């Protein structure tokens, strides 16, 4: 009887996420970091450059989209602030949009440089990064961690390409940019969040990109540890048991608390996320960050895709199904799903379907329908260009 009772208690504790997380390797970081190595590698960029030069689709159309965007403008004037203040939903918005868009512009210009070898684009990217690294000191108000995460997810992508492929970024300015990442951004994102899961996933993405640029193995390991706890608590699989998993220390100790955290959803199926019933847009942020972190880890030689593959493929497929127009059943979110998923499927689809061979019918249909995927003006940009069919 005692053994049976203890076994039952263990099952309940596992369902509620109260047992310790499964043991993982103490060190995830590579002995030597690969550069450029945040979301895109040199091999991936070379693949894209060859496709664009050959006029091959969908890469040429995706490049044309990037090239025509405001983010590729050589006349852009950076708008740095010492303190960026962002409230909920960027209200107030004192530098929030400017910071995010200057970061996206720097990344866009870095891609332009690599694909065209026109030094004007590299120099403009440097101008933007130097302007912010010489000015920014803090983020404030309620959305400070998320704002910092979105911006710091993108800055390292640009910086990695310019630093390691252009070669003319002044060393003192590289050091100043690295100092900004370490002292302004990393403290905001390194410890994660107990808010909705897309917050912590975006923070992890920022932290791992910063760690790569800084060659900081400790920061990298910490980001991966957060990721390994958050992803299973963000995407449900039936193998989790009757209830979704929770992040250790979350304080979600009862079924009612877990259901409340999952936006009131009490029926759980493969691929449902913690924010599906909030809206598809925020869910898309979370799935994008999951894909981006796994992609960076793969470039760095420690591939996290096998650990998250089942959750990510089911989540992309589940959300894509309803984005494509399937009627929402009454048991799911009261029969209504809000907003749209956004341009967030390319990276995960390429990794899971094209590289690993998973069947992903709904995700494939949505991904191909949305091509060329542009930018959400937050932290996702030009992923048809960089990741469609990319084997590198």
VEXMARRO-985767 format. One record per residue (C-alpha): residue in three letters; y, x, z. Coordinates in steps of 0.5 Angstrom, whole numbers, plus 2048, in hexadecimal, padded with zeros to 3 digits. Layout:
[ALA; [Y; X; Z]]
...
***
This chain:
[UNK; [800; 800; 800]]
[UNK; [805; 806; 802]]
[UNK; [803; 809; 7FB]]
[UNK; [805; 803; 7F7]]
[UNK; [80B; 802; 7FB]]
[UNK; [80D; 809; 7FA]]
[UNK; [80C; 808; 7F3]]
[UNK; [80F; 802; 7F2]]
[UNK; [815; 805; 7F5]]
[UNK; [815; 80B; 7F0]]
[UNK; [815; 806; 7EA]]
[UNK; [81B; 802; 7ED]]
[UNK; [81F; 808; 7EF]]
[UNK; [81D; 80B; 7E8]]
[UNK; [820; 805; 7E4]]
[UNK; [826; 805; 7E9]]
[UNK; [827; 80C; 7E7]]
[UNK; [827; 80F; 7EE]]
[UNK; [822; 814; 7ED]]
[UNK; [824; 81B; 7EB]]
[UNK; [825; 81C; 7E4]]
[UNK; [81F; 820; 7E0]]
[UNK; [81F; 827; 7E1]]
[UNK; [822; 82B; 7DB]]
[UNK; [823; 832; 7DA]]
[UNK; [829; 835; 7DE]]
[UNK; [82C; 839; 7D8]]
[UNK; [82E; 835; 7D2]]
[UNK; [833; 83A; 7CF]]
[UNK; [831; 83F; 7CA]]
[UNK; [831; 846; 7CC]]
[UNK; [836; 847; 7C6]]
[UNK; [83A; 841; 7C3]]
[UNK; [83A; 840; 7BC]]
[UNK; [841; 840; 7B9]]
[UNK; [844; 83B; 7B5]]
[UNK; [840; 837; 7BA]]
[UNK; [843; 830; 7BC]]
[UNK; [840; 82A; 7B8]]
[UNK; [840; 82E; 7B1]]
[UNK; [83D; 835; 7B0]]
[UNK; [83F; 83A; 7AA]]
[UNK; [838; 838; 7A7]]
[UNK; [83A; 831; 7A7]]
[UNK; [841; 832; 7A4]]
[UNK; [83E; 837; 79F]]
[UNK; [83A; 831; 79D]]
[UNK; [840; 82C; 79D]]
[UNK; [844; 831; 799]]
[UNK; [83F; 832; 793]]
[UNK; [83E; 82A; 793]]
[UNK; [846; 829; 792]]
[UNK; [847; 82F; 78D]]
[UNK; [841; 82C; 789]]
[UNK; [844; 825; 789]]
[UNK; [83E; 822; 78D]]
[UNK; [83E; 81B; 790]]
[UNK; [83F; 819; 796]]
[UNK; [842; 81F; 798]]
[UNK; [848; 820; 792]]
[UNK; [84A; 819; 794]]
[UNK; [84A; 81A; 79B]]
[UNK; [84E; 821; 79A]]
[UNK; [853; 81D; 796]]
[UNK; [854; 818; 79B]]
[UNK; [855; 81E; 7A0]]
[UNK; [85A; 821; 79B]]
[UNK; [85E; 81B; 79A]]
[UNK; [85F; 819; 7A2]]
[UNK; [865; 81A; 7A6]]
[UNK; [861; 81F; 7AA]]
[UNK; [860; 824; 7A4]]
[UNK; [868; 825; 7A3]]
[UNK; [86B; 82B; 7A3]]
[UNK; [872; 829; 7A5]]
[UNK; [86F; 826; 7AC]]
[UNK; [873; 827; 7B2]]
[UNK; [870; 828; 7B8]]
[UNK; [872; 824; 7BE]]
[UNK; [870; 828; 7C4]]
[UNK; [871; 825; 7CB]]
[UNK; [871; 829; 7D2]]
[UNK; [86E; 823; 7D5]]
[UNK; [86A; 81E; 7D1]]
[UNK; [86A; 817; 7D5]]
[UNK; [865; 812; 7D3]]
[UNK; [864; 80B; 7D7]]
[UNK; [85E; 806; 7D5]]
[UNK; [85E; 805; 7CE]]
[UNK; [863; 80A; 7CD]]
[UNK; [868; 806; 7D1]]
[UNK; [86D; 80A; 7D2]]
[UNK; [86C; 80E; 7CC]]
[UNK; [870; 815; 7CD]]
[UNK; [86D; 81A; 7C9]]
[UNK; [866; 817; 7C8]]
[UNK; [866; 815; 7C1]]
[UNK; [86A; 81B; 7BF]]
[UNK; [865; 820; 7C3]]
[UNK; [85F; 81C; 7C0]]
[UNK; [861; 81C; 7B9]]
[UNK; [864; 823; 7B9]]
[UNK; [85D; 825; 7BB]]
[UNK; [85A; 822; 7B5]]
[UNK; [85F; 825; 7B1]]
[UNK; [85D; 82C; 7B3]]
[UNK; [856; 82A; 7B2]]
[UNK; [857; 827; 7AB]]
[UNK; [85B; 82D; 7A9]]
[UNK; [856; 832; 7AB]]
[UNK; [851; 82E; 7A7]]
[UNK; [856; 82E; 7A1]]
[UNK; [857; 836; 7A2]]
[UNK; [84F; 837; 7A2]]
[UNK; [84E; 833; 79C]]
[UNK; [854; 835; 798]]
[UNK; [855; 83C; 79A]]
[UNK; [85D; 83A; 79A]]
[UNK; [860; 83E; 7A0]]
[UNK; [865; 839; 7A1]]
[UNK; [861; 834; 7A4]]
[UNK; [85E; 839; 7A9]]
[UNK; [865; 83B; 7AB]]
[UNK; [867; 834; 7AC]]
[UNK; [861; 833; 7B0]]
[UNK; [863; 839; 7B4]]
[UNK; [86A; 836; 7B5]]
[UNK; [868; 830; 7B8]]
[UNK; [863; 833; 7BD]]
[UNK; [868; 839; 7BF]]
[UNK; [86D; 833; 7C0]]
[UNK; [869; 82F; 7C5]]
[UNK; [866; 836; 7C8]]
[UNK; [86D; 838; 7CA]]
[UNK; [870; 831; 7CC]]
[UNK; [86A; 82D; 7D0]]
[UNK; [869; 82D; 7D7]]
[UNK; [866; 827; 7D9]]
[UNK; [863; 820; 7D8]]
[UNK; [865; 81A; 7DD]]
[UNK; [864; 813; 7DE]]
[UNK; [85E; 80F; 7DE]]
[UNK; [85B; 811; 7D7]]
[UNK; [85D; 818; 7D8]]
[UNK; [855; 81A; 7D8]]
[UNK; [853; 816; 7D2]]
[UNK; [85A; 819; 7CE]]
[UNK; [858; 820; 7D0]]
[UNK; [851; 81F; 7CE]]
[UNK; [853; 81C; 7C7]]
[UNK; [858; 821; 7C5]]
[UNK; [853; 827; 7C8]]
[UNK; [84D; 824; 7C4]]
[UNK; [851; 826; 7BE]]
[UNK; [856; 82C; 7BF]]
[UNK; [850; 831; 7C0]]
[UNK; [84D; 82F; 7B9]]
[UNK; [853; 831; 7B6]]
[UNK; [854; 837; 7BA]]
[UNK; [84D; 839; 7B9]]
[UNK; [84E; 839; 7B1]]
[UNK; [854; 83C; 7B1]]
[UNK; [853; 842; 7B6]]
[UNK; [84C; 844; 7B3]]
[UNK; [84D; 843; 7AB]]
[UNK; [855; 844; 7AA]]
[UNK; [856; 84A; 7AE]]
[UNK; [85E; 84A; 7AF]]
[UNK; [85F; 846; 7B5]]
[UNK; [862; 84B; 7BA]]
[UNK; [85E; 84D; 7BF]]
[UNK; [863; 84B; 7C5]]
[UNK; [864; 844; 7C2]]
[UNK; [85C; 844; 7C2]]
[UNK; [85C; 846; 7C9]]
[UNK; [862; 841; 7CB]]
[UNK; [85E; 83B; 7C7]]
[UNK; [858; 83D; 7CB]]
[UNK; [85C; 83D; 7D2]]
[UNK; [85E; 836; 7D0]]
[UNK; [857; 834; 7CF]]
[UNK; [855; 837; 7D6]]
[UNK; [85B; 835; 7DA]]
[UNK; [85D; 82E; 7D7]]
[UNK; [857; 82B; 7D4]]
[UNK; [851; 82D; 7D7]]
[UNK; [853; 82B; 7DF]]
[UNK; [854; 824; 7DC]]
[UNK; [84D; 823; 7D9]]
[UNK; [848; 828; 7DC]]
[UNK; [846; 824; 7E2]]
[UNK; [845; 81D; 7DD]]
[UNK; [846; 816; 7DF]]
[UNK; [844; 810; 7E3]]
[UNK; [847; 80C; 7DE]]
[UNK; [844; 808; 7D8]]
[UNK; [83F; 80D; 7D5]]
[UNK; [844; 80F; 7CE]]
[UNK; [848; 812; 7D3]]
[UNK; [843; 817; 7D6]]
[UNK; [840; 818; 7CF]]
[UNK; [847; 81A; 7CC]]
[UNK; [848; 81F; 7D2]]
[UNK; [842; 822; 7D1]]
[UNK; [843; 823; 7C9]]
[UNK; [84A; 826; 7CB]]
[UNK; [847; 82B; 7D1]]
[UNK; [841; 82D; 7CC]]
[UNK; [846; 82F; 7C6]]
[UNK; [84B; 832; 7CB]]
[UNK; [845; 836; 7CE]]
[UNK; [843; 839; 7C7]]
[UNK; [84A; 83B; 7C5]]
[UNK; [84B; 83E; 7CC]]
[UNK; [844; 841; 7CC]]
[UNK; [843; 83E; 7D3]]
[UNK; [83B; 83D; 7D4]]
[UNK; [83D; 83A; 7DB]]
[UNK; [841; 835; 7D8]]
[UNK; [83C; 834; 7D3]]
[UNK; [836; 833; 7D8]]
[UNK; [83A; 82E; 7DC]]
[UNK; [83C; 82A; 7D6]]
[UNK; [835; 829; 7D4]]
[UNK; [833; 827; 7DB]]
[UNK; [838; 822; 7DA]]
[UNK; [835; 820; 7D3]]
[UNK; [82E; 81F; 7D6]]
[UNK; [830; 81B; 7DB]]
[UNK; [834; 816; 7D7]]
[UNK; [831; 815; 7D1]]
[UNK; [82B; 812; 7D4]]
[UNK; [830; 80D; 7D8]]
[UNK; [833; 80B; 7D2]]
[UNK; [82E; 809; 7CD]]
[UNK; [828; 805; 7D0]]
[UNK; [821; 806; 7CD]]
[UNK; [81B; 801; 7D0]]
[UNK; [818; 807; 7D2]]
[UNK; [81D; 808; 7D8]]
[UNK; [81A; 802; 7DB]]
[UNK; [81D; 7FB; 7DD]]
[UNK; [824; 7FD; 7DE]]
[UNK; [828; 803; 7DB]]
[UNK; [829; 80A; 7DE]]
[UNK; [82F; 80C; 7E2]]
[UNK; [832; 812; 7E3]]
[UNK; [830; 816; 7E9]]
[UNK; [836; 814; 7EE]]
[UNK; [839; 80E; 7EA]]
[UNK; [838; 80A; 7F0]]
[UNK; [835; 804; 7EC]]
[UNK; [82F; 803; 7F1]]
[UNK; [82D; 7FB; 7EF]]
[UNK; [82B; 7F7; 7E9]]
[UNK; [832; 7F3; 7EA]]
[UNK; [836; 7FA; 7EA]]
[UNK; [833; 7FC; 7E4]]
[UNK; [833; 7F6; 7E0]]
[UNK; [83B; 7F6; 7E2]]
[UNK; [83C; 7FD; 7DF]]
[UNK; [838; 7FB; 7D9]]
[UNK; [83D; 7F6; 7D7]]
[UNK; [839; 7F0; 7DA]]
[UNK; [833; 7F1; 7D5]]
[UNK; [82D; 7F0; 7D9]]
[UNK; [828; 7F0; 7D3]]
[UNK; [827; 7F7; 7D1]]
[UNK; [824; 7F9; 7CA]]
[UNK; [823; 800; 7C7]]
[UNK; [82A; 803; 7C4]]
[UNK; [82E; 7FE; 7C9]]
[UNK; [834; 802; 7CC]]
[UNK; [837; 802; 7D2]]
[UNK; [83E; 800; 7CE]]
[UNK; [83B; 7FB; 7C9]]
[UNK; [83D; 7F5; 7CC]]
[UNK; [844; 7F8; 7CD]]
[UNK; [845; 7F9; 7C6]]
[UNK; [842; 7FD; 7C0]]
[UNK; [848; 802; 7C0]]
[UNK; [847; 805; 7C6]]
[UNK; [840; 805; 7C5]]
[UNK; [841; 809; 7BF]]
[UNK; [845; 80E; 7C3]]
[UNK; [83F; 80F; 7C7]]
[UNK; [83A; 810; 7C2]]
[UNK; [83F; 815; 7BE]]
[UNK; [840; 819; 7C4]]
[UNK; [838; 819; 7C5]]
[UNK; [837; 81B; 7BE]]
[UNK; [83D; 821; 7BE]]
[UNK; [83A; 824; 7C4]]
[UNK; [833; 824; 7C1]]
[UNK; [836; 827; 7BB]]
[UNK; [839; 82D; 7BE]]
[UNK; [833; 82E; 7C3]]
[UNK; [82F; 82F; 7BC]]
[UNK; [834; 834; 7B9]]
[UNK; [834; 838; 7C0]]
[UNK; [82C; 838; 7BF]]
[UNK; [82A; 833; 7C5]]
[UNK; [829; 82D; 7C1]]
[UNK; [82A; 827; 7C6]]
[UNK; [828; 822; 7C0]]
[UNK; [821; 822; 7C2]]
[UNK; [823; 81F; 7C9]]
[UNK; [827; 81A; 7C7]]
[UNK; [824; 818; 7C0]]
[UNK; [821; 811; 7C2]]
[UNK; [827; 80F; 7C6]]
[UNK; [82C; 811; 7C0]]
[UNK; [828; 80E; 7BA]]
[UNK; [827; 808; 7BE]]
[UNK; [82E; 807; 7C0]]
[UNK; [831; 809; 7B9]]
[UNK; [82C; 804; 7B6]]
[UNK; [82D; 7FE; 7BB]]
[UNK; [834; 7FE; 7BA]]
[UNK; [834; 7FF; 7B3]]
[UNK; [830; 7F9; 7B2]]
[UNK; [835; 7F5; 7B5]]
[UNK; [83B; 7F9; 7B2]]
[UNK; [838; 7F7; 7AB]]
[UNK; [838; 7EF; 7AD]]
[UNK; [832; 7ED; 7B0]]
[UNK; [833; 7E7; 7B4]]
[UNK; [834; 7E9; 7BC]]
[UNK; [82E; 7E5; 7C0]]
[UNK; [831; 7E1; 7C6]]
[UNK; [82D; 7E6; 7CB]]
[UNK; [831; 7EC; 7C8]]
[UNK; [838; 7EC; 7CB]]
[UNK; [839; 7E5; 7CB]]
[UNK; [838; 7E4; 7C4]]
[UNK; [83E; 7E8; 7C2]]
[UNK; [83F; 7F0; 7C1]]
[UNK; [847; 7F2; 7C1]]
[UNK; [84A; 7F7; 7BC]]
[UNK; [847; 7FC; 7B7]]
[UNK; [843; 802; 7B8]]
[UNK; [847; 807; 7B4]]
[UNK; [846; 80D; 7B0]]
[UNK; [841; 810; 7B5]]
[UNK; [83A; 810; 7B2]]
[UNK; [83A; 816; 7AD]]
[UNK; [838; 81B; 7B2]]
[UNK; [832; 818; 7B5]]
[UNK; [830; 815; 7AF]]
[UNK; [830; 81C; 7AB]]
[UNK; [82C; 81F; 7B1]]
[UNK; [827; 81A; 7B3]]
[UNK; [825; 817; 7AC]]
[UNK; [827; 81D; 7A7]]
[UNK; [825; 822; 7AB]]
[UNK; [81F; 81F; 7B0]]
[UNK; [81D; 81A; 7AB]]
[UNK; [81E; 814; 7AF]]
[UNK; [81E; 80D; 7AC]]
[UNK; [825; 80A; 7AD]]
[UNK; [826; 804; 7A8]]
[UNK; [82C; 801; 7AC]]
[UNK; [82F; 807; 7AD]]
[UNK; [82E; 80A; 7A6]]
[UNK; [831; 803; 7A3]]
[UNK; [837; 803; 7A7]]
[UNK; [838; 80B; 7A7]]
[UNK; [838; 80A; 79F]]
[UNK; [83C; 804; 79F]]
[UNK; [842; 807; 7A3]]
[UNK; [842; 80E; 79F]]
[UNK; [846; 812; 79F]]
[UNK; [847; 811; 7A6]]
[UNK; [84E; 813; 7A8]]
[UNK; [851; 814; 7AF]]
[UNK; [852; 80F; 7B5]]
[UNK; [859; 813; 7B7]]
[UNK; [856; 815; 7BD]]
[UNK; [850; 81A; 7BD]]
[UNK; [84C; 818; 7B7]]
[UNK; [84E; 81B; 7B0]]
[UNK; [84B; 81C; 7A9]]
[UNK; [844; 81C; 7AB]]
[UNK; [841; 81A; 7A4]]
[UNK; [844; 820; 7A1]]
[UNK; [842; 825; 7A7]]
[UNK; [83B; 822; 7A8]]
[UNK; [838; 81D; 7A3]]
[UNK; [832; 820; 7A0]]
[UNK; [833; 826; 7A3]]
[UNK; [82D; 82A; 7A4]]
[UNK; [830; 831; 7A7]]
***
